[in-house]
Amino acid sequence: MLCPKCNSLDDKVIDSRLSKEGKSIRRRRECLQCHHRVTTYEEIERMEFLVVKRDGRREPFDRQKLQSSLVKASQKRPISLHVIEDAVLKILAYLESLEHHEIPTKLIGDELMKQLRNIDPIAYVRYASVYRAFQEVGEFIEEIQSLNDQSTTITIS
């Protein structure tokens, strides 16, 4: 691994441990040249896929966009980053289970809404209002009533 300080390729692993519930390995490394220490993470390489936009354009899937959507919907709500990261991992697992190289944005958005519905009803309605492009107050009311009609489990951490 290239040292970020001196660009040497010689390093040694000082410590390794499981992180993210066993889904990655965290390693502390020390450069043998300058003794600078860095942390690296090793994860299983995930299947790459393209996102098919509503207008037909295709672009590489961006995990950061997915996480950013969840964070925006959850702003000023008592939702921890751990819960958001867990939702991202569940969405990724779902998308990978489809075994397609091209995923329509509708599938991603629907799965994101499903996760938000289980996390926090306010965050869910916020996201739904943008995702479904609500134009009238009545659409908000219908969505809120649909939340009341279904028994939802709220897990806020």
C-alpha positions as CSV (number, residue, x, y, z in Angstrom):
1,M,0.0,0.0,0.0
2,L,1.4,3.4,-1.0
3,C,2.3,5.6,2.0
4,P,0.4,8.9,1.8
5,K,3.3,10.8,3.4
6,C,6.4,9.5,1.6
7,N,5.0,7.3,-1.3
8,S,6.9,4.2,-0.1
9,L,5.4,0.8,-0.9
10,D,6.9,-0.8,2.1
11,D,4.6,-1.2,5.1
12,K,3.6,-3.6,7.7
13,V,0.2,-4.4,9.3
14,I,0.2,-3.6,13.0
15,D,-3.4,-4.5,13.8
16,S,-6.4,-6.1,12.0
17,R,-9.9,-6.4,13.2
18,L,-13.4,-7.0,11.9
19,S,-15.6,-3.9,11.5
20,K,-19.1,-3.1,10.2
21,E,-20.5,-6.3,11.7
22,G,-17.9,-8.5,9.9
23,K,-18.5,-7.0,6.5
24,S,-15.0,-5.4,6.3
25,I,-11.6,-5.6,7.9
26,R,-10.0,-2.6,9.5
27,R,-6.2,-2.6,9.4
28,R,-3.6,-0.3,11.0
29,R,-0.5,0.0,8.9
30,E,2.9,1.5,9.5
31,C,5.2,2.7,6.7
32,L,8.7,1.1,7.1
33,Q,10.4,4.2,5.7
34,C,8.9,7.2,7.6
35,H,6.9,5.3,10.3
36,H,3.7,7.1,9.4
37,R,0.6,5.2,10.4
38,V,-2.7,4.9,8.4
39,T,-5.9,3.0,8.7
40,T,-7.2,1.0,5.8
41,Y,-10.4,-1.0,5.2
42,E,-10.8,-4.1,3.2
43,E,-14.2,-5.0,1.9
44,I,-15.7,-7.5,-0.5
45,E,-15.8,-6.1,-4.0
46,R,-19.4,-5.4,-4.9
47,M,-20.9,-5.9,-8.3
48,E,-20.8,-2.7,-10.4
49,F,-24.0,-1.6,-12.0
50,L,-25.5,1.3,-13.9
51,V,-28.5,3.4,-12.8
52,V,-31.1,3.9,-15.5
53,K,-32.6,7.4,-15.1
54,R,-36.2,8.2,-15.9
55,D,-35.2,9.9,-19.2
56,G,-33.2,6.8,-20.2
57,R,-29.7,8.1,-19.4
58,R,-27.4,5.7,-17.7
59,E,-24.8,6.6,-15.1
60,P,-22.6,4.6,-12.6
61,F,-24.3,3.8,-9.3
62,D,-23.0,6.2,-6.6
63,R,-23.3,4.9,-3.0
64,Q,-22.7,8.5,-1.8
65,K,-25.9,9.7,-3.6
66,L,-27.9,7.0,-1.9
67,Q,-26.5,7.9,1.5
68,S,-26.9,11.6,0.9
69,S,-30.6,11.1,0.1
70,L,-31.1,9.3,3.4
71,V,-29.2,12.0,5.3
72,K,-31.2,14.8,3.7
73,A,-34.5,13.1,4.5
74,S,-33.4,12.5,8.1
75,Q,-32.1,16.0,8.8
76,K,-33.1,17.2,12.3
77,R,-34.5,13.8,13.1
78,P,-33.2,11.6,15.9
79,I,-31.6,9.1,13.5
80,S,-28.0,8.0,14.0
81,L,-25.5,7.6,11.2
82,H,-25.3,4.0,12.2
83,V,-29.0,3.5,11.3
84,I,-28.5,5.3,8.0
85,E,-25.4,3.2,7.1
86,D,-27.4,0.1,8.0
87,A,-30.2,1.2,5.6
88,V,-27.6,1.8,2.8
89,L,-26.2,-1.7,3.3
90,K,-29.7,-3.2,3.2
91,I,-30.5,-1.3,0.0
92,L,-27.2,-2.4,-1.6
93,A,-27.9,-6.0,-0.6
94,Y,-31.3,-5.8,-2.2
95,L,-29.9,-4.3,-5.4
96,E,-27.1,-6.9,-5.6
97,S,-29.7,-9.7,-5.1
98,L,-31.4,-8.6,-8.4
99,E,-28.3,-9.6,-10.3
100,H,-28.8,-7.0,-13.0
101,H,-26.1,-4.7,-14.3
102,E,-28.6,-1.9,-15.0
103,I,-31.0,-0.8,-12.2
104,P,-33.9,1.6,-12.8
105,T,-34.0,4.6,-10.4
106,K,-37.6,3.6,-9.6
107,L,-36.3,0.3,-7.9
108,I,-33.7,2.3,-5.9
109,G,-36.2,4.9,-4.9
110,D,-38.8,2.4,-3.9
111,E,-36.4,0.4,-1.8
112,L,-35.1,3.6,-0.1
113,M,-38.7,4.6,0.7
114,K,-39.3,1.1,2.2
115,Q,-36.2,1.6,4.5
116,L,-37.2,5.1,5.5
117,R,-40.8,3.9,6.3
118,N,-39.3,1.5,8.8
119,I,-36.9,4.1,10.3
120,D,-38.9,7.3,10.7
121,P,-42.3,8.4,9.3
122,I,-41.3,12.1,9.0
123,A,-38.1,11.2,7.0
124,Y,-40.2,8.9,4.9
125,V,-42.8,11.7,4.1
126,R,-40.0,14.1,3.3
127,Y,-38.4,11.8,0.9
128,A,-41.7,10.7,-0.6
129,S,-42.7,14.3,-1.3
130,V,-39.6,14.9,-3.4
131,Y,-39.4,11.4,-5.0
132,R,-43.1,11.4,-6.0
133,A,-43.0,15.2,-6.7
134,F,-46.0,16.1,-4.6
135,Q,-47.8,19.1,-6.1
136,E,-50.7,19.5,-3.6
137,V,-51.3,19.3,0.1
138,G,-53.8,16.5,-0.5
139,E,-50.9,14.3,-1.7
140,F,-49.1,14.8,1.6
141,I,-52.3,14.0,3.5
142,E,-52.9,10.8,1.5
143,E,-49.3,9.6,2.2
144,I,-49.6,10.3,5.9
145,Q,-52.9,8.5,6.0
146,S,-51.2,5.5,4.3
147,L,-48.7,5.5,7.1
148,N,-51.5,5.5,9.7
149,D,-53.3,2.7,7.8
150,Q,-50.3,0.4,8.0
151,S,-48.7,-0.6,11.2
152,T,-45.1,0.4,11.0
153,T,-42.2,-0.4,13.3
154,I,-40.2,2.7,14.1
155,T,-36.5,2.0,15.0
156,I,-34.8,5.2,15.9
157,S,-31.3,5.1,17.4
